[in-house]
Amino acid sequence: MEDCIFCKIINKEIPADIIYEDENLLAFLDIRPVNKGHALLIPKKHAADMTSSDDETLSQLIVGVKKLAQAIMTATGAAGFNLGVNTGAASGQVVFHTHFHIIPRFANDGLKSWPHSDSEPKTRADVAAEIKKFL
């Protein structure tokens, strides 16, 4: 896509701190990292988000995440990582090219997980039934 910043990175039209590249994928460090080593893994094949990516591309991405996450954790001394995938503006997606965030996590890094709340069994059952209608 012509005006996609990630496509421009793929095409080497703008610089990035590339840490991995093969025929299908590209990974580079996030310019506004959550933690040291925060990287983005993108497919070279453009799609706006995960739900519009084909299954083969998604399979390649998850295998790439495994490879990269292990290398990032070793290089940074991280104790774990979060995998983030934002889909749609409401989720916080800013660049509309499928991408996975690999965010190294360290003990006492101050980052919090998503907030949780209690829910009633009836409410969960109703939501589950509604979702199942679309599968």
Residue pairs with C-beta under 8 A, 6 or more apart in sequence:
1 7
1 46
1 97
4 46
4 95
4 96
4 97
5 14
5 95
5 97
6 40
6 42
6 46
6 95
6 97
6 99
7 46
7 97
8 14
9 16
9 18
9 26
9 28
9 42
10 26
10 42
10 44
16 28
16 29
17 28
17 29
18 26
18 27
18 28
19 27
19 28
19 29
19 39
19 68
19 71
20 26
20 27
20 41
20 64
20 67
20 68
20 71
21 27
22 64
23 44
24 43
24 44
24 45
24 57
24 60
25 41
25 42
25 43
25 44
25 60
25 61
25 64
26 41
26 42
26 44
27 39
27 40
27 41
27 42
27 64
27 68
27 102
28 39
28 40
29 37
29 38
29 39
29 40
30 38
30 39
30 40
30 101
33 103
34 101
34 103
34 111
35 76
35 78
35 103
35 104
35 105
35 106
35 109
35 111
36 76
36 104
37 72
37 75
37 76
37 78
37 104
38 101
38 102
38 103
38 104
39 68
39 72
39 101
39 102
40 99
40 100
40 101
40 102
41 61
41 64
41 65
41 68
41 99
41 100
41 102
42 97
42 98
42 99
42 100
43 53
43 57
43 60
43 61
43 98
45 53
45 54
45 57
46 97
47 53
47 54
47 57
47 97
47 98
48 96
48 97
48 98
49 87
49 88
49 93
49 96
49 98
50 58
50 85
50 87
50 98
51 87
52 98
53 61
53 98
57 98
61 98
61 100
65 83
65 100
65 102
68 102
69 81
69 83
69 102
72 78
72 81
72 102
72 104
73 79
73 80
73 81
73 104
76 104
76 106
77 106
78 104
78 105
78 106
79 105
79 106
79 107
80 104
80 105
81 102
81 103
81 104
81 105
82 101
82 102
82 103
82 105
82 111
83 100
83 101
83 102
83 103
84 100
84 101
84 103
85 99
85 100
85 101
86 92
86 93
86 94
86 101
87 93
105 111
